[in-house]
Amino acid sequence: CRGAGIKPIGAADVWIGNPNAPDKPFRAMLIIRNDAGYLRLSELLTEAYVGKDRNIHHAELNPEWLANGDNSGLICLS
């Protein structure tokens, strides 16, 4: 792709926990803007799959995780 002048895009389709209705999480697309965004998205996904306060039924991001970090390297589509 890079040889043809095309910049690849990395992203993840994620579920974000809904504190008001735990059985109805929000859905969002997190797109990587830069190296910092790649690292941040990797941290969030790792926490969703193996973290101690993860949802045991499916991978779901906790809204507190998003609030407690630098997300400037990510673009969120909701």
N, C-alpha and C positions, 0 to 999 in steps of 0.2 A: 504493500500500500504506500509506504513512504517513498519508494522509488518512483511511483506514479504521481506523487504530490498529494496523496490522500492521507489525511491524518486520522488514525483509528480513534474510535470513541469507546470508552469503557463506562459501563453503567450497571445498575442493579435495580430490579423491580422489587420493592420491599413493602412489608406490612409494618405500620407504626401503631403501637398500642393506643387505644382510646380510653382515657381514664373515666369518662362518663358512661361508656357502654363497652365493657371489656370483651364482649362477644362480637363486637363490630369494629375491628381495627381499621385504620385508614390505610389507603394504598398510595404509594408514591414511587416515582422514578428518581433515583439519585445518580446524577451524571458526574463523572470525574472531569475537573477542569485542569488539574495540574498534578505534580508529584505528591503534594501535601493532601490533595483530595483522594488520591489512590490510597495513601496510608490511612487516612481517616475512614474511608469506606471499608477498608480491610479490618480496622479495629471494630467498627460497628457490627459488621457481619460475623466476625469471630465471637464477639460478645453475645450476639443473638443465638449462635449455635452452641457455644460451650460455657457461657458465663453462668455464674451462680444464681443470678436473679432472672434467668431466661424463661420464656414461655415453653413449657415441656411439650405442648401439642404441636407447635410449629415455630419456625424462626420468625420472630417479631421484635422490632426495635422498640426499646423503652423510650418514651419521650424525654426522660431525664438524661439519657445518654446523649441525646442530641443537644440538650441545653448545657451540658457540662463539657463542651469541647469546641475546638475551632473547626467550623464547618465551611470556612471561606473557600476551600478548594473544591466544594461540591455545588452543583446546581440541582435544585429540587423542582420536579414537575409533579403537580398533584391534581 
